C-alpha cells in the first residue's frame, strides 16, 4: 500500500513537468511569474507562523 502511495505522489509531482512539451518539441519558452517583495514574503511567513502557533496553543490547552 505504501509503495502505491509513493508511486501516486511521484506521478502527481511529475505532472507539471510533463505538461510542457518543451522536451519533445525543443521549443521552450519562458513564462513570466509575479515577483514577491521581501516585505510581502515576511508578512506571509508571519501570518503562517501565527496560524500554526494558535493551533498549537489550542491543542495544548485542550489536553
N, C-alpha and C positions, 0 to 999 in steps of 0.2 A: 504494500500500500504506500509506503514511504517513497519507494522508487518511482511509482506512478505520479505521486505529488511533485516530486523533484523534476520529473520529466515535463509535467504540465507547466510548472513555474518557468523552466528553461525555455519552453516553447513560447510562452507569453512574453518573456523578456526579449526574445529574439524577433518578435513580430515587427517592431518599428524598423529594425534593420532590414528586414525582408520586404517591407512596404515600398522602399525606394528601389527602383530598378536600375539604379546607377551602376551596380556591379555587372549587370547583364548587358546593358547598352553602352556603357562607358561614356555617358553624357551626364556627368554630375553637375549640379548647380547648387549654389549656396542659398540658404534661406535666412532672411533677417529675423532676428529674435529681439524682443524688448529687453532693454537694459534695466538693471535694478541698481539703485544707488546704495551706498553704504548705510545711509540713514534708514531707508526702507527695509533693507536686509536686517539691520539691528532691531528695528521695530517688530518685524515678523518673528525673529528669534525670541524676543522678549514676550510677545503675545503667546507663542507656543510654550515657552517656559512657564508662564503664568497659568496656562490651562493645565499643564502637567502637574504643577505644584498644588493647584486647587484640587485636582482629582486625587492626588496622593494624600492631601490633608483630609479630605472627606473619607477616604478609605481607612486612614489611620484612626480617625475619631469613631468610625462605625464599629471598630473591633473592641 
